[in-house]
């Protein structure tokens, strides 16, 4: 699979059939390889709709999203699904199974060999501190451990682009730090991360770039530190309050 060079979002709008107004309106921005971008906004701002479009789960009403390889070839279809990893806020695994059993199942969906699945499972569970519970049923796990299983499943196929929806919600401080440190490590190895969260201090520390949206429109886009300085804000929280409107 070719390494990604860039993701281009061009004039994307979305209006659901039953809605009176657009959920997204004329959204345009770029994401470079190895970048960590935080898509932030109030509830109802359009974050979930935007991420669903970026993942190919739904289609925009207008505009386009393109994934390009280093050779400028557009990546789509099956190849696109192979390079994308998605870690939802909801737990996306079988609670009555063990981490190993879940990894075997989800790895098979990507047509990975048994050897590849075992190698990836061993490596991910080890680095996430789950090796000692690899063969225990997940329904006995703490919230932090379940978040780590969610993350491991999203990475089983070594995606080039990882989507994270509230990856540390509801977990203890130690688990949160562990997850963020792991995400920084894979970012430094070249994984592009698209992240959304309501933990603004976490987002300020973790994200290279920010895309702030409010009422379906971009209100700020750029490097995190530069945006905070540009708008004369003390931190991301004050910037967020200044630029976004409660829905």
N, C-alpha and C positions, 0 to 999 in steps of 0.2 A: 504494500500500500504506500503510495507517495505521501511524503510529509506535506502537511498543509502550509500554504503560504499566507492565505488571507481568507476572511469571510466578509462578504460585502452585503450590506442590507440597503436596498435602494427603494426609497419612497413607499415604504410598506404601510398600508392601511388595512384595518379589519373592522367590518360591521357585521354583526351577527343578524340573522334573519329576523329574529324577534325583537331586536333592539331598535331604539329610536335614534341613537347617536353612535358614532364610531367608538370602538374600544381602543383603537390605535389610529393616529392620523399623521400620515406623511413622515414616517420614521426612517431616517437614513444615518448610518454610521458604519465603521469598519472595525474588524477585530484582527489583529496580527497574530502570527504563530507565537506561542509561548506567553501570550498576554493573559493577565487575570483581570477581567472586567466585572465590576459589580453593577447589576441592573437593579436600581433601587427606586422606591416610590411608595406612596401611601397605599393602603388597601383599596382595590378597585382602580388603581392607576393604569393597569394594562400589562403588568409584569408577566403574569401567567400566560396571557395571550401571546405576548411577544416571544417568550421562551418556547411555547408550543409551536409557533411558526418557525423559529430557528431550528427546532428539532425535527421539523417536517411532520409533526403530528396533525397540524391543521394548515390550511392554505390561506394566504392573505387575500383580501378582496381586491386590492391593488398592490402593485409593486412586486419586488422579487428579492430572494435570498440566494446567493451563490457561494459555493465552497470551491476554492481553486487550489490546485496542486502547484508545486514548484515550477512545473512546465506549463502552467496557465491553463491546464485542462480542467473543465468543470467536473466536479465529483457529484454524482447523484445516484439514486436508486439504491441497490444493495450495497454498493461501495460506500455510500454516505452513511448508511446504518452501521456499517462496520467501524467507522472512525468516530462515531458519536457514542458517548456514555452519558446516561442520565440517572442522577440520584435524586429521587423525589422526596418531598417532605414526609409523605406517608411511607410506612414500611412496605417495601416491595419484595417480599420473600415469603416462604412458607414457614410459619412459626412452629409447626409440629415437626419440622425437619431440623437437622444439624447444619452448621455452616458449610461443612464439606458436602453434604447432600445438596444443599442449595447451589453451591458453586458448580457442582457436577451438572446440575440441571440447566442452569443459565449458561454455563460454558458450552453445553451441547447445542444450545439455540444459535450460537455463533459458529457452529461447525468446527469447534476446536477439537483436537485429538485428545484422547485420555491423558497422554503424557503432558500436553500443553496445559490442560486443566489442572492436573496435579501440581505442576511446577508453579503455575500462577497462584493456585490456592495456597500452597505452602508458603510462598513468598509474601502474599498479601496478608494472610492471617498472622504471620510472624511479625511483620512490620507494624501491624495494627494491634498487636498484643492480644491476639485471640487464639494462639496455638493451643493453649491449655484447655480451651473449651471447643475445639474444632469438631469434636464428635458428641457434643451435648446438644439437646434440643433447645432451640432459640427461645421457646416460650418461657424458659427459666432465666433469661438474661435480663440485665438492667437496661435502662434506656440508652445509656452511653454505649454499651456493647452492641445493642441492636443497630444504632447509628453506624457503627463501624462495619457491621455485616452489610448494611445497605450500601455503604461506600465500596466495600470489597467486591460486591456483585456488580456494581456499576463500572468497575475497572477490570473485570475478568478478561476482557478481550483487548486490553491495552489501547483504549481509545485515544485518538489525537486531540479530541475536543471533549471536555467534561462539563456537563451542566449540573449545577448544584442548587437545589431549592431548599433553603433553610437547613443546611447540613448539620448544624449543631443545636437545633432547637430542643429544649427540654433535657439537656444533658448536664452533668456536673462539670465543675471547672476543670478538673484534671482531664476528663475525656475530651472536653472542648479544646484544650491546649494541645492534646495529643493529635486530634483530628486536623487542626489547623497546621501544626508542624509537618504532618505527613503531606498535606495538600501543598504546602510551600515546597517540599522536596520534589514532588512530581512536576510542579510548575517549573522549578529550576532545571528539570530534565527535559523541558520542551513541551509539556502538555498545556494546551490552551484551556483556560478555565473561565466559565461564565457562571457567575454566582449571584444569588439573590438572598437577602436576609433582612430581618428587622433589627439585627444586632449591629448598630451603626459603628460602635467602637471597634468591633471585630472587622467590619468591612473596611474601615479606614486603615487598619493595620495590614489587611490582607490584599486589598485590590490595588493594582497599578493604575487602573483607569476606572472612571465612574460614568454611568449613564443614568441620570436622574430623569424620571418621567412623572408627569402629573396630568391627570385627565386625558391620558392617551397621547400626550405630546412630550417631546424632549424639552426639558428646561435647563439642562446642563450636561455637557459631555466633554471629557478630557482627563488628563492626569489628576489623580486624587489631590495631591498637595497643591498643585497649581490652581485647581478650582477653589479650594479652601482659601488660598491667599487672594485670588482674584476677587472673590466676593466678601473679603474682609471678615471671614468667619474664624472663630476660635478652633473649631473642629468640625467633623462631618455632621454631627448632630445639629449644630447651629446652622450649618449650610442647608441641611435638609429642611429644617423648619422655615428658613428664610425663603426657599425657592419652591417648595411644594405646597399644595393645598389639600386639606383633608377632604376625602371624597364623601 
